[in-house]
Amino acid sequence: MSKRIQIELPDEFIELCEADGVEPKRVLRGFIADLAEIINWASEPRKDGYSSNGSDERRLAREYYERVGYPYWKEFK
């Protein structure tokens, strides 16, 4: 099950993406796919378009997530 949310993106992020010639949507989808370990197999392509960028990217996304401390935020609410 997927869920749609809307967020405002800061100009700095938009400008970074524009400077690199990549759509912000692509960057965010790629990071989400790496973090959630979503692999889009050629034999069974996902209809939603989410696909990891590779094993190193999955590892680095997870390291970032854990380093920020997101898994522990629920303990401090």
Secondary structure, DSSP 8 states (H G I E B T S, - for coil): ----------HHHHHHHHHHT--HHHHHHHHHHHHTT----TTS--TT------HHHHHHHHHHHHHHTGGGGGGG-
